[in-house]
């Protein structure tokens, strides 16, 4: 570590050349090794303990959740954390695979740099290898969208493959059906906002179910109707708590208590007028983002209007979408307010909790998945797992190409890259071979995490792919050997595999280009 005299300010530091490159490699490979043990159907979980006052814990094997939760100081490691987050946002699954592949590419690049091969030569080889792998992956994908029954079976297999590495693996058949039913209701729109997930402790994961309609985790006000048919609903975000005097930072001087009563009476009249304006919209259900105090609640009850308070903001946005209404905050022009509609609103019980159920909503594809489980930690992890499956399925509905899973795509791409390297002159071929070795590291890691003999199984797969270009051989972790992926029903979404390949290659390229790390001096407190 050296400091440039006269150029960098006091306290700033600089790492150059080999030192900078090694620091980048070490940080990125360490992050990849951290999440490597969570990869595959037999991957292990991590406990993340917060250092805040509550010391909350999260139990997960989701790569994006793990990397999002840890504090990382190394700049190259932050690049890997970012690609994992982008993978989660874009396609929902493959967050661990993308980091492991990028880490392996950098581990191989480190060996090549030590052999005095220039980083730009390595990058050129990686780019050629990535293009070749992408082409082979596209050719290996198949598409059954023309046949609805086979396409649904593909979606079920993709959901089961996605859930097999999560906590829901025991009941993956049940949850795969839940996820596919929910996504198929969207009719190709891919709007996951219409799928609402509610977590309720108690019971077992097997008791989770899909409800056609929308469930809001709130209670109906006192003395108000508990059931409304053909509801007209006003969804609002407005203060309904001004029937008491609240004058902040100001003094009101009065000469008797009667004047205070007059002011309170004026506040109540103001609130009564506001409530009457709301009722004047011809509604029989009012849902507010904010609190509703006792006085307006009483007026709503007298008018036979159901009032629901404190619907959280995420909930109210989704409610407006599902009910076909708009969120209102002023009520002077009833003609301009778009009301929501639904056939029936009623109170239901889940476990020991009362909730509000909206059925026959305007957005027909809306549905709610109710998750049951023994503890909040299990429910949180089940929610993350199911969300991953829903994201992957909605992406597959948009791009219906499917590939086999279980390390089959990686072995197929590695074979093609090896063949390209064999006919490529110069040092770029060394980088291509390194790329092929990095691809083979994914099935190797899946085997290692399952406690299998990875060298034996990967060698068998390599031989199978070399002898038969149409082979469907991949890792069967249940029997501990190579198996036919079609017979086992291990399928993955093409979009997920393509995103893993491209993101990992681009991230490793970016880190390989680094030859200088400059750390700014901390700002002094005045």
C-alpha positions as CSV (number, residue, x, y, z in Angstrom):
1,X,0.0,0.0,0.0
2,X,1.5,3.3,-1.0
3,X,0.6,6.9,-0.9
4,X,1.3,9.4,-3.7
5,X,3.1,12.3,-2.1
6,X,1.7,15.6,-3.1
7,X,-1.2,14.2,-5.0
8,X,-3.5,12.3,-2.6
9,X,-4.7,14.2,0.5
10,X,-3.6,13.1,4.0
11,X,-5.3,9.9,5.1
12,X,-6.0,8.7,1.5
13,X,-4.5,5.5,0.4
14,X,-3.7,3.7,-2.9
15,X,-3.1,0.1,-4.0
16,X,-1.6,-0.3,-7.4
17,X,-1.0,-3.1,-10.0
18,X,-0.6,-6.6,-8.6
19,X,-1.7,-5.6,-5.1
20,X,-4.9,-4.0,-6.3
21,X,-5.7,-7.0,-8.5
22,X,-5.0,-9.5,-5.7
23,X,-7.2,-7.5,-3.2
24,X,-10.1,-7.7,-5.7
25,X,-9.6,-11.4,-6.4
26,X,-9.4,-12.2,-2.7
27,X,-12.6,-10.2,-1.8
28,X,-14.7,-11.6,-4.6
29,X,-13.6,-15.2,-4.1
30,X,-14.3,-14.9,-0.3
31,X,-17.9,-13.7,-1.0
32,X,-18.4,-16.6,-3.4
33,X,-17.1,-19.1,-0.9
34,X,-19.4,-17.6,1.8
35,X,-22.6,-18.5,-0.2
36,X,-21.2,-21.6,-2.0
37,X,-22.4,-24.0,0.7
38,X,-26.0,-22.9,0.2
39,X,-26.1,-24.0,-3.5
40,X,-28.2,-26.9,-4.7
41,X,-31.0,-29.1,-3.3
42,X,-28.8,-30.1,-0.3
43,X,-27.4,-26.6,0.4
44,X,-27.1,-25.5,4.0
45,X,-28.8,-22.5,5.7
46,X,-27.2,-19.5,7.3
47,X,-28.2,-17.7,10.5
48,X,-27.9,-14.0,10.1
49,X,-28.0,-12.1,13.5
50,X,-28.6,-8.4,13.5
51,X,-26.5,-6.2,15.8
52,X,-29.3,-3.8,16.4
53,X,-31.1,-3.6,19.7
54,X,-33.6,-6.4,19.0
55,X,-30.8,-8.7,17.7
56,X,-33.2,-10.2,15.2
57,X,-32.2,-13.4,13.5
58,X,-32.9,-14.5,9.9
59,X,-32.5,-18.2,8.9
60,X,-32.1,-18.5,5.1
61,X,-30.2,-20.1,2.2
62,X,-31.2,-17.4,-0.3
63,X,-28.0,-15.9,-1.7
64,X,-29.5,-12.4,-2.2
65,X,-30.8,-12.2,1.3
66,X,-27.5,-13.4,2.8
67,X,-25.4,-10.9,0.8
68,X,-27.9,-8.0,1.3
69,X,-27.6,-8.5,5.1
70,X,-23.8,-8.6,5.6
71,X,-21.6,-5.5,5.7
72,X,-18.9,-5.8,3.0
73,X,-15.8,-3.5,2.9
74,X,-14.0,-4.9,-0.1
75,X,-15.0,-3.0,-3.3
76,X,-14.8,-6.1,-5.6
77,X,-17.0,-8.1,-3.1
78,X,-19.6,-5.3,-3.4
79,X,-19.8,-5.8,-7.2
80,X,-20.8,-9.5,-6.5
81,X,-23.3,-8.4,-3.9
82,X,-24.8,-6.1,-6.5
83,X,-25.1,-8.7,-9.3
84,X,-26.8,-11.0,-6.8
85,X,-29.3,-8.3,-6.0
86,X,-30.0,-7.5,-9.7
87,X,-30.4,-11.3,-10.4
88,X,-33.0,-11.3,-7.6
89,X,-34.9,-8.3,-8.9
90,X,-34.7,-9.4,-12.6
91,X,-35.6,-13.1,-12.5
92,X,-36.0,-14.0,-8.8
93,X,-33.8,-17.2,-8.7
94,X,-30.1,-18.1,-9.3
95,X,-28.8,-15.5,-6.8
96,X,-26.3,-18.0,-5.4
97,X,-25.3,-19.5,-8.7
98,X,-24.4,-16.1,-10.2
99,X,-22.1,-15.3,-7.3
100,X,-20.5,-18.8,-7.3
101,X,-19.9,-18.7,-11.1
102,X,-18.4,-15.1,-10.9
103,X,-16.1,-16.3,-8.0
104,X,-14.9,-19.3,-10.0
105,X,-14.2,-17.2,-13.1
106,X,-12.1,-14.9,-10.9
107,X,-10.3,-17.8,-9.2
108,X,-9.4,-19.2,-12.7
109,X,-8.4,-15.7,-13.8
110,X,-6.1,-15.4,-10.8
111,X,-4.2,-18.5,-11.9
112,X,-3.8,-17.1,-15.5
113,X,-2.6,-13.7,-14.2
114,X,0.1,-15.5,-12.1
115,X,1.2,-17.2,-15.4
116,X,1.8,-13.6,-16.7
117,X,-1.2,-13.6,-19.1
118,X,-2.5,-10.0,-19.5
119,X,-6.0,-9.4,-18.0
120,X,-7.3,-8.0,-21.3
121,X,-6.3,-11.3,-23.0
122,X,-8.3,-13.1,-20.4
123,X,-11.3,-10.8,-20.8
124,X,-11.2,-11.4,-24.6
125,X,-11.2,-15.2,-24.1
126,X,-14.0,-14.9,-21.5
127,X,-16.1,-12.9,-24.0
128,X,-15.7,-15.4,-26.8
129,X,-16.4,-18.3,-24.4
130,X,-19.5,-16.5,-23.1
131,X,-20.9,-15.9,-26.6
132,X,-20.3,-19.6,-27.5
133,X,-22.0,-20.7,-24.2
134,X,-25.0,-18.4,-24.8
135,X,-25.4,-19.8,-28.3
136,X,-25.3,-23.4,-27.1
137,X,-27.7,-22.7,-24.2
138,X,-30.2,-21.1,-26.7
139,X,-30.0,-24.1,-29.0
140,X,-30.5,-26.5,-26.0
141,X,-33.7,-24.8,-24.8
142,X,-37.1,-26.1,-25.8
143,X,-40.5,-24.5,-25.8
144,X,-43.9,-26.1,-25.1
145,X,-46.1,-22.9,-25.0
146,X,-48.2,-24.1,-27.9
147,X,-49.5,-27.1,-25.8
148,X,-51.1,-25.7,-22.6
149,X,-51.0,-29.1,-20.7
150,X,-47.3,-29.7,-21.4
151,X,-46.5,-26.0,-20.7
152,X,-48.2,-26.3,-17.3
153,X,-46.2,-29.4,-16.6
154,X,-43.0,-27.5,-17.5
155,X,-44.1,-24.7,-15.1
156,X,-44.7,-27.3,-12.3
157,X,-41.3,-28.8,-12.9
158,X,-39.6,-25.4,-12.8
159,X,-41.4,-24.5,-9.6
160,X,-40.4,-27.8,-8.0
161,X,-36.8,-27.4,-9.1
162,X,-36.7,-23.8,-7.7
163,X,-38.3,-24.9,-4.4
164,X,-36.2,-28.0,-4.0
165,X,-33.3,-26.0,-2.6
166,X,-35.5,-24.1,-0.2
167,X,-37.3,-24.8,3.1
168,X,-40.4,-25.8,1.2
169,X,-38.7,-28.8,-0.4
170,X,-40.6,-31.3,1.8
171,X,-44.0,-30.0,0.4
172,X,-42.7,-28.9,-2.9
173,X,-45.5,-30.6,-4.8
174,X,-48.1,-28.7,-2.9
175,X,-46.4,-25.3,-3.1
176,X,-45.5,-25.8,-6.8
177,X,-49.2,-26.3,-7.6
178,X,-50.0,-23.2,-5.5
179,X,-47.5,-21.1,-7.3
180,X,-48.5,-22.3,-10.8
181,X,-52.2,-21.8,-10.1
182,X,-51.5,-18.2,-8.9
183,X,-49.3,-17.3,-11.9
184,X,-51.7,-18.9,-14.4
185,X,-54.5,-16.7,-13.0
186,X,-52.5,-13.7,-14.1
187,X,-53.2,-14.7,-17.7
188,X,-49.7,-13.7,-18.9
189,X,-49.8,-10.2,-17.4
190,X,-46.9,-11.0,-15.1
191,X,-48.2,-8.5,-12.5
192,X,-47.1,-10.1,-9.3
193,X,-48.8,-7.2,-7.3
194,X,-52.1,-9.1,-7.9
195,X,-50.8,-12.0,-5.8
196,X,-50.9,-11.2,-2.1
197,X,-49.0,-13.4,0.4
198,X,-50.2,-13.4,4.1
199,X,-48.2,-15.1,6.8
200,X,-50.0,-16.6,9.8
201,X,-48.2,-18.5,12.5
202,X,-49.8,-21.8,13.6
203,X,-50.5,-25.1,11.8
204,X,-48.0,-26.6,9.4
205,X,-46.6,-25.5,6.0
206,X,-48.8,-28.1,4.4
207,X,-51.9,-26.2,5.6
208,X,-51.0,-23.2,3.4
209,X,-53.6,-22.5,0.6
210,X,-54.5,-20.3,-2.3
211,X,-57.6,-18.1,-1.9
212,X,-59.4,-16.6,-4.9
213,X,-59.9,-13.0,-3.8
214,X,-58.1,-10.6,-1.5
215,X,-57.5,-11.0,2.2
216,X,-56.7,-7.9,4.3
217,X,-55.1,-8.4,7.7
218,X,-57.2,-5.9,9.5
219,X,-60.4,-5.8,11.7
220,X,-63.7,-4.2,11.0
221,X,-64.7,-1.2,13.2
222,X,-67.0,-1.6,16.3
223,X,-70.7,-1.6,15.6
224,X,-70.3,-1.7,11.8
225,X,-71.7,-4.3,9.4
226,X,-69.6,-7.5,9.2
227,X,-70.8,-8.5,5.8
228,X,-71.5,-6.4,2.7
229,X,-72.7,-7.6,-0.7
230,X,-72.2,-5.7,-3.9
231,X,-69.8,-3.3,-2.1
232,X,-68.9,0.1,-3.4
233,X,-65.5,1.0,-1.8
234,X,-63.7,4.3,-1.4
235,X,-59.9,3.7,-0.8
236,X,-58.4,6.8,0.8
237,X,-55.3,8.3,2.4
238,X,-56.6,11.1,4.6
239,X,-56.3,12.1,8.3
240,X,-59.5,11.1,10.2
241,X,-58.2,12.0,13.7
242,X,-58.9,15.8,14.0
243,X,-62.0,15.6,16.3
244,X,-59.6,16.6,19.1
245,X,-57.7,19.8,19.3
246,X,-54.1,19.4,17.9
247,X,-52.5,22.8,17.5
248,X,-48.7,22.2,17.5
249,X,-46.3,24.9,18.4
250,X,-49.0,27.5,18.9
251,X,-50.7,29.0,22.0
252,X,-54.5,29.5,22.2
253,X,-55.4,31.9,25.0
254,X,-59.0,31.7,26.2
255,X,-60.8,33.3,29.1
256,X,-63.0,30.4,30.0
257,X,-63.3,26.6,29.6
258,X,-66.5,27.2,27.6
259,X,-64.3,28.6,24.8
260,X,-62.2,25.4,24.7
261,X,-65.5,23.4,24.4
262,X,-66.5,25.7,21.5
263,X,-63.2,25.0,19.7
264,X,-63.6,21.2,20.2
265,X,-67.2,21.5,19.0
266,X,-65.9,23.3,15.8
267,X,-63.4,20.5,15.3
268,X,-66.2,17.9,15.6
269,X,-68.4,19.8,13.2
270,X,-65.5,19.9,10.7
271,X,-65.0,16.2,11.0
272,X,-68.7,15.5,10.7
273,X,-68.8,17.5,7.4
274,X,-65.8,15.5,6.1
275,X,-67.4,12.2,7.0
276,X,-70.7,13.2,5.4
277,X,-68.8,14.2,2.2
278,X,-67.3,10.7,2.2
279,X,-70.7,9.0,2.8
280,X,-72.1,11.3,0.0
281,X,-70.1,9.3,-2.5
282,X,-72.7,6.5,-2.3
283,X,-70.3,4.0,-0.7
284,X,-70.9,1.2,1.8
285,X,-67.2,0.6,2.7
286,X,-64.5,3.1,3.5
287,X,-60.8,2.0,3.7
288,X,-58.3,4.5,5.0
289,X,-54.5,4.4,5.1
290,X,-54.4,6.4,8.3
291,X,-56.2,6.1,11.7
292,X,-59.9,6.6,12.1
293,X,-60.8,8.0,15.5
294,X,-63.9,7.0,17.6
295,X,-66.1,10.0,16.5
296,X,-65.9,9.5,12.7
297,X,-66.1,5.7,13.3
298,X,-69.3,6.2,15.2
299,X,-70.8,8.3,12.3
300,X,-69.8,5.6,9.8
301,X,-71.5,3.0,12.0
302,X,-74.7,5.0,12.2
303,X,-74.7,5.3,8.4
304,X,-74.2,1.6,8.0
305,X,-70.8,2.0,6.3
306,X,-68.0,-0.4,7.0
307,X,-64.8,1.6,8.0
308,X,-61.4,-0.1,7.9
309,X,-58.5,1.9,9.3
310,X,-54.7,1.7,9.1
311,X,-54.5,-0.5,6.0
312,X,-50.7,-0.4,5.5
313,X,-49.4,1.6,2.5
314,X,-48.3,-1.5,0.5
315,X,-51.7,-3.0,1.3
316,X,-53.7,0.0,0.2
317,X,-51.8,0.4,-3.1
318,X,-52.5,-3.2,-3.8
319,X,-56.1,-2.9,-2.7
320,X,-56.8,0.0,-5.1
321,X,-55.3,-2.1,-7.9
322,X,-57.3,-5.2,-7.0
323,X,-60.6,-3.4,-6.4
324,X,-60.3,-1.2,-9.6
325,X,-60.4,2.0,-7.6
326,X,-58.1,5.0,-7.0
327,X,-56.6,6.3,-3.8
328,X,-58.4,9.6,-2.9
329,X,-57.4,12.3,-0.4
330,X,-60.0,15.0,-1.1
331,X,-63.7,14.5,-1.3
332,X,-65.2,17.7,-2.8
333,X,-65.8,16.2,-6.2
334,X,-67.5,12.8,-6.0
335,X,-67.8,12.6,-9.8
336,X,-64.0,12.5,-10.2
337,X,-63.3,9.8,-7.6
338,X,-63.1,6.3,-9.0
339,X,-64.7,3.8,-6.6
340,X,-63.6,0.2,-6.1
341,X,-66.1,-2.7,-6.4
342,X,-66.4,-6.2,-5.2
343,X,-69.3,-8.7,-4.8
344,X,-68.8,-9.6,-1.1
345,X,-66.9,-8.4,1.9
346,X,-66.9,-10.5,5.0
347,X,-64.9,-11.3,8.1
348,X,-63.1,-14.6,8.2
349,X,-61.0,-16.5,10.8
350,X,-57.5,-17.9,10.1
351,X,-56.2,-19.6,13.2
352,X,-57.2,-17.3,16.0
353,X,-57.1,-14.1,14.0
354,X,-59.9,-12.2,12.3
355,X,-59.3,-10.9,8.8
356,X,-61.3,-9.2,6.0
357,X,-62.0,-11.2,2.9
358,X,-62.9,-9.5,-0.4
359,X,-64.3,-11.9,-3.0
360,X,-65.5,-11.2,-6.6
361,X,-63.0,-8.3,-6.9
362,X,-62.8,-6.1,-10.1
363,X,-59.3,-7.5,-11.0
364,X,-60.4,-11.1,-11.6
365,X,-56.8,-12.5,-11.5
366,X,-56.2,-11.3,-8.0
367,X,-55.6,-14.0,-5.4
368,X,-54.1,-14.4,-1.9
369,X,-51.7,-17.2,-0.7
370,X,-52.1,-17.8,3.0
371,X,-48.9,-19.3,4.5
372,X,-49.1,-21.3,7.8
373,X,-46.1,-22.4,9.8
374,X,-44.7,-23.1,13.2
375,X,-42.7,-19.9,13.7
376,X,-42.2,-16.4,12.1
377,X,-38.7,-17.5,10.9
378,X,-40.1,-20.4,9.0
379,X,-42.8,-18.2,7.5
380,X,-40.3,-15.5,6.5
381,X,-38.1,-18.1,4.7
382,X,-41.2,-19.8,3.1
383,X,-42.3,-16.3,1.9
384,X,-38.9,-15.7,0.3
385,X,-38.9,-19.2,-1.3
386,X,-42.4,-18.8,-2.7
387,X,-41.6,-15.3,-4.0
388,X,-38.6,-16.7,-5.9
389,X,-40.8,-19.4,-7.5
390,X,-43.5,-16.9,-8.4
391,X,-40.9,-14.6,-10.0
392,X,-39.3,-17.4,-12.0
393,X,-42.8,-18.6,-13.2
394,X,-43.9,-15.2,-14.3
395,X,-40.7,-14.8,-16.3
396,X,-41.2,-18.2,-17.9
397,X,-44.8,-17.2,-18.9
398,X,-43.2,-14.2,-20.7
399,X,-40.3,-16.2,-22.2
400,X,-41.5,-19.8,-22.3
401,X,-38.2,-21.4,-23.2
402,X,-37.1,-24.1,-20.8
403,X,-33.8,-26.0,-20.2
404,X,-32.9,-29.1,-18.2
405,X,-31.5,-28.4,-14.7
406,X,-29.1,-30.3,-12.4
407,X,-25.9,-29.1,-13.9
408,X,-26.9,-30.2,-17.5
409,X,-26.7,-26.6,-19.0
410,X,-23.2,-26.0,-17.4
411,X,-21.8,-29.3,-18.7
412,X,-23.3,-28.6,-22.2
413,X,-21.8,-25.1,-22.3
414,X,-18.4,-26.3,-20.9
415,X,-18.2,-28.9,-23.6
416,X,-18.9,-26.3,-26.4
417,X,-16.4,-23.9,-24.9
418,X,-13.7,-26.6,-24.6
419,X,-14.3,-27.4,-28.3
420,X,-13.9,-23.8,-29.3
421,X,-10.7,-23.4,-27.2
422,X,-9.2,-26.4,-29.0
423,X,-9.4,-24.6,-32.4
424,X,-8.5,-21.1,-31.1
425,X,-4.9,-20.1,-31.4
426,X,-3.0,-18.0,-28.9
427,X,-3.4,-17.3,-25.2
428,X,-7.1,-16.6,-25.5
429,X,-7.7,-20.4,-25.6
430,X,-6.2,-20.7,-22.1
431,X,-8.9,-18.2,-20.9
432,X,-11.6,-20.2,-22.7
433,X,-10.5,-23.4,-21.0
434,X,-10.5,-21.6,-17.7
435,X,-14.1,-20.5,-18.5
436,X,-15.1,-24.1,-19.1
437,X,-13.6,-25.2,-15.8
438,X,-15.5,-22.4,-14.0
439,X,-18.8,-23.7,-15.5
440,X,-18.0,-27.2,-14.3
441,X,-17.6,-25.8,-10.8
442,X,-21.4,-25.4,-10.4
443,X,-22.3,-29.1,-10.8
444,X,-19.2,-29.9,-8.7
445,X,-20.4,-27.7,-5.9
446,X,-24.0,-29.2,-6.1
447,X,-22.3,-32.7,-5.6
448,X,-20.0,-31.5,-2.8
449,X,-22.9,-29.9,-0.9
450,X,-24.8,-33.1,-1.1
451,X,-21.8,-35.1,0.3
452,X,-21.3,-36.9,-3.0
453,X,-18.2,-37.8,-4.9
454,X,-18.0,-34.8,-7.2
455,X,-15.0,-35.9,-9.2
456,X,-16.7,-39.2,-10.1
457,X,-20.1,-37.7,-11.0
458,X,-18.7,-34.7,-13.0
459,X,-16.3,-37.1,-14.9
460,X,-19.3,-39.3,-15.8
461,X,-21.3,-36.3,-17.0
462,X,-18.4,-35.0,-19.1
463,X,-18.1,-38.4,-20.7
464,X,-21.8,-38.6,-21.3
465,X,-21.9,-35.2,-23.0
466,X,-18.9,-35.9,-25.1
467,X,-20.2,-39.2,-26.4
468,X,-23.8,-38.1,-27.0
469,X,-24.7,-34.5,-28.0
470,X,-28.4,-35.1,-27.2
471,X,-27.8,-36.5,-23.7
472,X,-30.0,-35.3,-20.9
473,X,-27.6,-36.3,-18.1
474,X,-27.3,-34.2,-15.0
475,X,-26.7,-34.6,-11.2
476,X,-29.2,-36.7,-9.4
477,X,-28.5,-35.8,-5.7
478,X,-31.2,-38.2,-4.4
479,X,-29.5,-41.4,-5.8
480,X,-26.0,-39.8,-5.7
481,X,-25.2,-40.4,-9.4
482,X,-25.7,-39.0,-12.9
483,X,-29.4,-39.2,-14.0
484,X,-31.8,-38.3,-16.9
485,X,-33.1,-34.8,-16.1
486,X,-36.3,-35.3,-18.2
487,X,-37.3,-38.4,-16.3
488,X,-36.5,-36.8,-13.0
489,X,-38.5,-33.6,-14.0
490,X,-35.6,-31.2,-13.2
491,X,-36.2,-28.2,-15.4
492,X,-35.1,-24.6,-15.2
493,X,-36.2,-21.4,-16.8
494,X,-34.0,-20.3,-19.8
495,X,-34.1,-16.7,-18.7
496,X,-32.6,-17.6,-15.3
497,X,-29.7,-19.6,-16.8
498,X,-29.0,-16.9,-19.4
499,X,-29.0,-14.1,-16.7
500,X,-26.5,-16.2,-14.5
501,X,-24.1,-16.6,-17.5
502,X,-24.1,-13.0,-18.7
503,X,-24.1,-11.3,-15.2
504,X,-21.3,-13.5,-13.9
505,X,-19.2,-12.9,-17.0
506,X,-19.7,-9.1,-16.9
507,X,-19.0,-8.9,-13.2
508,X,-15.7,-10.9,-13.5
509,X,-14.7,-8.7,-16.5
510,X,-15.3,-5.6,-14.5
511,X,-13.2,-6.8,-11.5
512,X,-10.4,-8.1,-13.9
513,X,-10.0,-4.6,-15.4
514,X,-9.0,-3.1,-12.0
515,X,-5.4,-2.2,-11.5
516,X,-5.7,0.6,-9.0
517,X,-7.8,1.0,-5.8
518,X,-7.9,4.5,-4.3
519,X,-9.5,5.0,-0.9
520,X,-10.5,8.5,0.0
521,X,-9.5,10.1,3.3
522,X,-12.3,10.1,5.8
523,X,-14.0,13.5,6.1
524,X,-13.0,15.3,9.3
525,X,-15.6,16.4,11.7
526,X,-15.8,20.1,12.2
